[in-house]
Amino acid sequence: MACAIAAAWLVTLTILNLALGGTMRGTLFYALPVAIAAWHSLEAGFAFAGVAALSAWAGGAIPYPQAAEPLWIGSMWAFLKLSAVALGARFAARLPRQDQKP
């Protein structure tokens, strides 16, 4: 279910980004579905980090208009940031809750 929600989010975001000319460049837009997927599985989080980087490229958010580096560097940088989000979300999911006994 979480992966379906994350996939629907990325498809909708890509379509909106195409319609708006690539103006939705914020990492948070792409990080939310990665965190949702990573909350349940780290492998899914990494997979969605890659899919989100591709979604950003397809929607026109990568490369930045003033970027001097090639496309692959911007894409790898986006993947690294989104992978860090996946690791953080998975770490947070594994923390013990206050209402649970250790």
MOQUI-V195437 format. One record per backbone hydrogen bond with DSSP energy under -0.5 kcal/mol. NH is the residue of the N-H (numbers start at 0). CO is the residue of the C=O. If there is no record, write none. Layout:
# MOQUI-V195437
NH&CO ; NH&CO
This chain:
# MOQUI-V195437
4&0 ; 5&1 ; 6&2 ; 7&3 ; 8&4 ; 9&5 ; 10&6 ; 11&7 ; 12&8 ; 13&9 ; 14&10 ; 15&11 ; 16&12 ; 17&13 ; 18&14 ; 19&15 ; 20&17 ; 21&16 ; 24&22 ; 28&25 ; 29&25 ; 29&26 ; 30&26 ; 31&27 ; 33&29 ; 34&30 ; 35&31 ; 36&32 ; 37&33 ; 38&34 ; 39&35 ; 39&36 ; 40&36 ; 44&40 ; 45&41 ; 46&42 ; 47&43 ; 48&44 ; 49&45 ; 50&46 ; 51&47 ; 52&48 ; 53&49 ; 54&50 ; 55&51 ; 56&52 ; 57&53 ; 58&54 ; 59&55 ; 59&56 ; 60&55 ; 61&55 ; 66&63 ; 72&69 ; 73&69 ; 74&70 ; 75&71 ; 76&72 ; 77&73 ; 78&74 ; 79&75 ; 80&76 ; 81&77 ; 82&78 ; 83&79 ; 84&80 ; 85&81 ; 86&82 ; 87&83 ; 88&84 ; 89&85 ; 90&86 ; 91&87 ; 92&88 ; 93&89 ; 94&90 ; 94&91 ; 99&96
